[in-house]
Amino acid sequence: MSAMQATGPASANTPAGRASPDSPAGPALPEPALGTVGDAVRRPGSAEGRAGAAPRPIRARLALTLLGFGAIAVLACLLAPLVGPTHVSLVRAFDRSIPFADNVDAQIFFIARLPRVIAAALVGAALASAGVVFQAMLRNPLATPFTLGVSAGASLGAMLVIILGTTAALGPLSPVPLASLAGSALATAVVYWLAKPSGRAISTSVLLLAGVTLNSFFSALIMFTQYLADFSQVYRAARWLMGDLDVGGFGPIVAALPLMAIAFVMFAMLPSTLNLLSVGNDAAAARGVDVGGAQRLAFISASLATAAAVSLAGPIGFIGIIVPHFVRLVVGVDHRIVLPASALCGAAFLVACDLAARALFGGLEIPVGVVTAILGGPFFLWLLVRKG
């Protein structure tokens, strides 16, 4: 039997496009399990795998999902300003014949409630989207926007300003949000520097360990700073650390909006890449993904969204883990659907939590971070048990 005849059966049994283990090219990379991301990961070369050629079922599902979650988010944003301990008449609030200084309904609606609802929607969308990105990049379903120390860095910056009484401001940014952004930028730079060896992709394990370590270190510095402060400063710092959406106007929202807009533009470039990264770096690289560039884009965009959200409302926990997992239970695991759906669901969720914080306890208003923690703690434990 000739050599060509001997190799014939092996060639016939080798799937098209994959090298035989005995071929000169060596063993081929294993195909990733397509079931891990549903229809999101397609074989290269197929019409569904090419950029810009999303299959019609995906487009239909995306449209239906956006319509459903978008309607919920809009409904929450429309109803939330009308609910509170004080009744507000929309007719009087929009009545231009009454001077604004004398129009109590307009002051409550446009100064106290409407900015708060908008801030809740923006912060909820940012934190939920950042949670989706971090979980896909780290391939860890329990990762949150606060896992990598960005929130702790922002909190440390805010604490230093509160304790030291600094009054420096930059445009619409007051001292506390400005210091919060600076602290988050420092934390992001340190974690990225530790996890990014020269000329290589980001090590997700080093990134996770560096973030957890930096988070603990910054938390220790926060406690030390609080110990040196007086009672009034500690009280103000503790209230900020609980998370609060009482922005008192549109100025803080305008200041945080550019950073959030940049983050969401970067998010829009990620869904298909996140599908591949969630399978594994090797599988993503085999399909032509620049793994290092995709990781940088994911890390920077999620960190930027987290920093902007924390600077606006303080560290509000559990949104980045509750919302993404709930959305996956409803729509599946394809990030082309999960990412926009999580943004809309996160907006509606935090608006609802803030409404509960304002309305469920009579005249007592509790920080919204307390409500999200009460809901998120049991959910996190349930998720641990379910994954275990």
Secondary structure as UniProt FT lines:
FT   HELIX           3..13
FT   TURN            16..17
FT   TURN            21..22
FT   TURN            24..25
FT   HELIX           34..40
FT   TURN            44..45
FT   TURN            47..49
FT   TURN            51..52
FT   HELIX           56..79
FT   HELIX           80..82
FT   HELIX           90..93
FT   TURN            96..97
FT   HELIX           100..102
FT   HELIX           104..107
FT   HELIX           108..113
FT   HELIX           114..138
FT   TURN            141..142
FT   TURN            145..148
FT   HELIX           150..164
FT   TURN            171..172
FT   HELIX           175..195
FT   TURN            198..199
FT   HELIX           204..228
FT   HELIX           231..241
FT   HELIX           251..268
FT   HELIX           271..277
FT   TURN            278..279
FT   HELIX           281..286
FT   TURN            287..288
FT   HELIX           291..313
FT   HELIX           319..331
FT   HELIX           335..359
FT   TURN            360..363
FT   HELIX           368..387
//
